[in-house]
């Protein structure tokens, strides 16, 4: 059952990425509660078949940009949940998304957000090269939207023996080097506008629908009215 959800979440339903990532942790010896959560998610997917992924833009310029986010210590082992999504235009759905549990334990929200930023940046480097090879040169820095002011401060200031951040020096310098070379440009956006937030934790109906539309249709696109996610229908509560 989780494999069926993974097939959807990896291809056309980025809004299911977090639920699928969470359920995949219990595929060995699942409890009845975990099986019920899987049934509920499958039912939600079945009830929201109108939640399609729109690819294609009316804009003339293809410009890579991304959102990344992290939820600090969301796991029982204190691992954070990380997420990012990449776009080619603001009126087109995401071309790549990922939601996963961090392999290491972060000591602060800033550290977990930095981990998400680094992983997102590594993916961007690969996609920039791919776009350049097929004739879609990315001459401007790729904007990465994230919602943590401390990360932006760490990247912008000089670090010597700062006890709060010296253990992150390699990752900070990795990001700073790419910023100075005008390859990426980390930019602040509020959490309510951070599309990657949908891949970090369960959201209430309002924000789930908001970010679901953003990741499937593009941050600046208003999709058609929904017919299967009516707020009065209890069976379509986001997983």
Secondary structure, DSSP 8 states (H G I E B T S, - for coil): -HHHHHHHHTTT-GGGHHHHHHHGGG-SS--HHHHHHHHHHHHHHHHTTT-------SSS----EEEEEEETT-STTSEEEEEEEEESSTTS--SEEEEEEEEEE-SSHHHHHHHHHHHHHHHHHHHHHHHHHTT----S-EEEEE--HHHHHHHHS--SS-TTTGGGHHHHHHHHHHHHTTSEEEEE--GGG-GGGGGTS---HHHHHHHHHHHHH-TT------SS--TT-GGG---
